[in-house]
Amino acid sequence: MSEARQTERLGDICYIKARIGWRGLSSSEYTEDGPYLIAGQHIRGGQITWDKCDHITEQRYLESHEIILRFGDVIITKDGTIGRVARIDDLPGDATINGTMMLVRPLRRLDFRYLYHILNGRDFQKLIDDKVSGSSIPHLFQRDMVELKVELPSRDHQSKIAEVLDMLDKAIRETEAVLAKLKAMKQGLLHDLLTRGIDANGDLRPSQSEAPHLYKQTPLGWLPKEWTIFDLSEVSESIIDGPFGSNLKTAHYVEVPGVRVVRLQNIQDGYFDDTEKAFICERHAAQLVRNEVMGGDVLIASLGDDGHPVGRACLYPPHFDPAINKADCFRFRGNSICKNGYAMLYLNGANARRQVRGFEQGVTMKRINLGNLRRIRISLPSVAEQDAIEMRAVAIDAAHDNVLAEFQKLRLQKIGLMDDLLTGSTSVAPLL
């Protein structure tokens, strides 16, 4: 049974204030300490990253007493990336908000934790989406917040709903922290595997400083004596780019069934993202047989941006049907001395990334061409050691994937439960 609710205008139950400008405040006035100045970039997962905040003088802080923060306030970005919400669960010192933020302070009949979840809910986020899509310069006005209609259960039920959603948020943050730790562990292990390798006993070799007699100096740094350096072209059965632009265009795509087209967004750092799918008809695919991608092939991104590096690589899943690679995706197949799995790991490692940066072209969108990709230098152990290195990397990937699945499950659970609780379609009592 749902709880009784009444509709209120947010401006009637909250103090809502934003400041336009700071009388010429510039970053040159920021101080090493003093009152905190919070911007949208200092919000992560609904919390303030206090150690990342800027600071201003006491005089500047007191200029705008109407936006001085208190415990129990909620703040939201009104410019730039609008709709980013945080709540003030603690105050390590005096704090205020900059000109891109808005303060929403509950006055009566409203639990600030419940307000925080309301502003993260689907209805309010739809308002934000409408603002973004409807303007070239997105902006959330104070009147938008004042006129916002919210449905309020009793104060007791607000607290209980917030308690349930807070518990889910905590579980999500803790799982996210485990993911970050596993990612750091993987990066460290990958570096060791690609520079020290695995000895005959199945263990990481001692480091060069611990056992210098096991290593040699090379253009790629210190490497085990048994390893050899090649150009990528020397260890490939084939490296190809995608079809010429006019041979594979968006107009050629069809609904399923058809032949899969591998696109740039499918290639992530070490894994194939199967979210985005595109297909062409079998007849057209037959004309592009040179570009066939088979299960286990290495896919390499020719383009990149800040979040997706040029040259990132993944394996095309072994159980997938053959596909065609698009122009912005290279396909690599190792020869008898280079395993695909090892090549993929190497291309995602620091040594290959440094080389790719030396070949990058472009300003907004970085790229590497096929000729320069072929020149990337790769250090190769024996095939048996490549297999051992790949198995070790796969093991930590499996641990990461298990935690990632739990993380995604929690996020979906929260989305569904939030909708039900905030609309009153599900009672909170049984959940407690």
N, C-alpha and C positions, 0 to 999 in steps of 0.2 A: 504494500500500500504506500502511495507517495505522500509526502508531507504537505500540509497546507502552505501555500505561498502567496505573497503579494508582490505586485509589480511596483518598483520605485524608480524614479529618475535619479541617476547617479549624483547629479548636482545637488539633490536634496538631502543626501545622506553622506556626502563627502566634501571635504575642502579640496578644491582643485586649483592648482596654480602652476604657471610656467613663466619663465623670465625670457624676454626677448632681448638678447644681448647682455653684455656685462660692462657697459660703459667703456668699451674699448679694451677689455681684458684680452691680453695676448699670451701666447705660450711663453714668451720671454719673461713674464711675471711669475711663472710657476716657481715654487720654492721647494727646498729639500724636505721640509716638514711643515707643520701647521695644519689647518683644517683641510679635510679631504674634498676634492672636487671630482664628482662622479660623472662620467660620460657613458654612452651606450657601449663602447668598447670594453668597459670595465665590468660588464654583466656577463656571467657565464652560468648557464643552467639555473637561472632565476636568483643567483646569488651575486653579491658584490665581491670582486677580487680586490680586496683592499690594498694589497701590496702592489697592485698595478696602477692605483689611482694617482692622479696629480694632486698637488697641494698648492694652496694660495695663502696669502697673508691674512691675519685676523681682520685687518681693515676691510679688505675685499669681501671676506666672508660676511661681515656685518652689514655690508651695503644692501644685501637682499635678504632681510630677515624673514620675508614671506615664504622662502623656499629652504630655510634651514631645516634639516631632517631630524626626525624623532624616531624612537623605537616604534614599530607598528606602522610606519609609512609604507606606501607602495609607489614605485617610480616606473616610468615608461618612456621609451624614446618616442619623440614626436617628429623628428627630422632624420634624414638619412635612412638607416635601416629601422623603419618605424615599427612600433609594436613589441619591442623587446622589453620584457617586464622583470622587475626584481622587487623583493620586499626586504624591509629593514628588520631583520631578526636580531641584529646586534649592532652596536655603534662603538667602534674602537676609539672614537674621538669625535670632535665637531666635524660635521659634514654638510655639504650642500650639493646642488646639481648644476651642470653647465647649461648653456642655452639650447641644447638639443633635447633636453629632458623635460618631463612634466611630473609634478608631484600630485598624488591622489591619496588623501588622508581620510580614513573612515571617521565619521563623527558620531553616528548613533546606529544602533541595531545592525551593525555590520562588523563581522570579524575580519581583520585585515588579512588573515591567511586565506579565508574564503574569497575575499576580493581578488587576491593574487591569482587563485585558480580560475575565477570568473574571467579575468583578463587574459588568461591563457586558453580559455575555452573556445569551442568552434564558432559560436555566434560572434564573439568579439573579434576573433582572428579573421572572420569573413569581412567585417567592417574594414580591417586593416588591408586585406587583399583588394577590396574595392577602391580604397584610397590609392594603393600602389598602381593598380591597373588604370585608374582614371586620371592620372596626372603625370606629367613629365618630371615634376619635382614633388615627390610624395611628401605630405605634411599632415600631421594629426593636429587639428585645431582644438583649443580648449572647449569650444562649444560642442564639438563632437562628443567629448567625454561628459560634459554637463548634461546633455540630452540623452545619453545612453540609458536605455531601459534595462533593468536587471530584476530578476525574480528572486525574492528572498524567502527562504524558509525561516523558522525561528532561529534565534541566536544560538541555541543549544545544538540544533541540527547543523547550522553552519560550521560550528566547531568540530562536530563529528565528521562531516564531509571532508573538511580540511585535514583532519587527523588521518583519514584513510588515504587521501591523495598524497599527503606528506610522506607517509610510510612508503608508498610506491616511488615517490621521487628519491627518497633516501636509497632504496634498493637500486634504482637506476644509476644514481651517482656512484654507489659503491661498485657496481658492475662495470661502469665506465672506467673507474680507476684501475680495476683489474685488467681491463683491455689495454689501457695505456701502459701498464707495467709489462704485460706480455709483449706489446709492440716494441718497447725498449729492449726487452730481453732478446727478442728476435733480431733486432738490428745489431745488438752486440754479438750475438751468436753468429749471424751471417758474416759479420766482419772477420771474426775468428776463423770461421770455416773457409773463407775465401783467401785468407792470408797465411793460415797455419795448417789447415786441412786436418785429416784424420790419419793416424798412424796404423800400423799393422794390427795393433791390439784393439782398434776401434775407439781410441781416445783422441782428443785434440792433442796435436803436437805441443810440446812446451814452446813458449814464446821465444822469439829470437834472442831476447836478452838473457833468457834462462839457458838456452842451448844454441849458441851462435854457430856451432859446427854443423847444425842441421839446415842452415839457410845460406842463401846467396843474394848478393845485391843485384837488382835488375832495374830496368827503366820504370817498372811498376812498383818498386820498393822491395823490401826483403821478402823473399819467397822460399819455400822448401826447395832443396837442391834438385829434387827429382822433377820439379815442375818445368814446363816449357811455355814460352810466350809465342803467340801467333796473332796475325790479323784475323778478324772475324771471318773474312772471306776465305781464309785458308782452312778453316775447320767446319765449313758448311757444305752440305750437299747442294743447297741453293738458298739464296736470299733474294726475295722479290719484293717489289712494291705493288701497289694496287693498279687496277686497270686505268687507262687514259680516261680523263674526265667524261668525254662524250660516250664512252663505252658502258659506263655505269652511272646513271643519274637517278635522282629521286623518282622521276617519271617511270623508271623501269621496275619500281617496287610493286609487289602484288600482295594480296592477302594470302594467308596460309591456305592450302599447302604450297610449298615452294622450296627453293634452296636458300639457306641462311646466308645473309651478308654480314660479315664481321665489320663493325664500325669502331671508330675511335673511342666512343663512350663505353664499349665493352671491355677495353683494355685498362685494367687497374694495376696497381703496384703489386704484382705477385699473384693476382687472381683474375678470373674472367667474370665480369659482371653480366649476368644473363637477364637483367631487368629490361633493357631495351632490345627489341627484336625487329628485324627487317628481312624481307624475303624477295627473291626474284623468281621468275618462272624457270623451269628446268631447261626449256629450249634456249633461253638467253644465257643461262649458266653454262650450257655446253659450249658456247662461244668464248667463254672465259676460263677454259680448263687450265690455262697457265697459272691462274690465280687461285687454284683449288687449295683449300686449307683442310688438313686432315687432323683427326684427334691426336693430341700430343705435340703438334707443331708449336713453335714459339711465335707469339704475336708481339710486335714491337710498335709503339706509338711514335709516329713521326712528328707529331705536334704536342705542345704542352702549354700550361699556364702556371700560375703560382701554386695552385693546389695539385696539379697533375704534371709531373716532370716529363720533359721530352725523353724518349728512349725507354720509358717504363715498359715492362714486359710481363707477359703471363703465358701460361700454356692453354691452348685450345683444349677443352675437356675431352679426354680420350673416348668417352661414351657418346659424344655428339656426332651427328651426321656430318658429312663433308660440307664445307661452306666456301664462300668466295670472299676474299679480303678487299676492302674498299681502298681507295687511293691513299688515304692517310694512315694505313696500317701496313707495316712490313711483315712478311712471313719468313721465318728462319727454320731450316732443317739442318741439324748437325750431321757431320759425316761419321765415319767409323771411329774417330778418336775424340769426338765431342758429343756428349749426351745433351739432349734438348733441355732436360730438367736442370742440369748444371748451368747451361748457357743462360737460361732464364734467371736463375739466382744471381749469376755474375752480372748480368745487365742491370739488375736492380741494386747492385752493390755500389759502394762509394767510389771504387776505382773506375768503373765504367761511367758513372755519373759525371765524374770530373772530366773524363775524355769527351763525353757528349757536350758538356758546357763549352768546351773549346771549339766545337764544330757548330754550335747553334747559330742560326740566322733568324732575322726578324726582330721586331720590337714588341708589338702587342701580343702576338702569338709566336712563340719560339718554335723552330723546326730544325730537323736534321734531314739531309738528303741521303739517298741510297748510297751514293759514292762514299760519303764520309762515314756512314754506318759501317760499311765494309772495312774501313780502316781502323775501327775500334780494336784495341789490343786486348787479348784475353789470355789469362794464365791458366794452363791446363795441367792437372794431375793425371794419373792413369785413369782409365775408364772405371776400374773397380773403386778407386777412391772418389771419383765423381758420384758414383752410385751411393756410396756411404755418406757423402756430404749431403746429397739430396734427401736421403732417408732421415737424417738428423733434422734438416730444415722442415720436412713434412711433419715430423712429430710435434714441433712447436706450433706449426700452422694448425694442426688438429686441435690443440688445446685452445688456441685463439678462436677458432671457428665455433667451438662448443660454448665459449663464453659469449661470443658475438650473437649466437642464436638465442641465448638466454636474455641478453640485452635487448634484442629486437622484440622478443616475446613480452618483456616487461613494458616496453614502450607502447606496443599495440594494446596490451591489457589496460594501461593507463588511459589511452585515448578513448577506448570503449567505455571504461568505467567513469571517466570524467564526464562524458556526454550524458550517461544515465543519471549520475548523481546531481549534476548541475541542472538538469531539466526536471528532476524529480521522478523520472520514470522508474527508478530503482530506489528502494528505501535503504538508508545507510545503516539502520540498526542491526540487521543480520550480519553485515560485514564486520561489525565490531565484536 
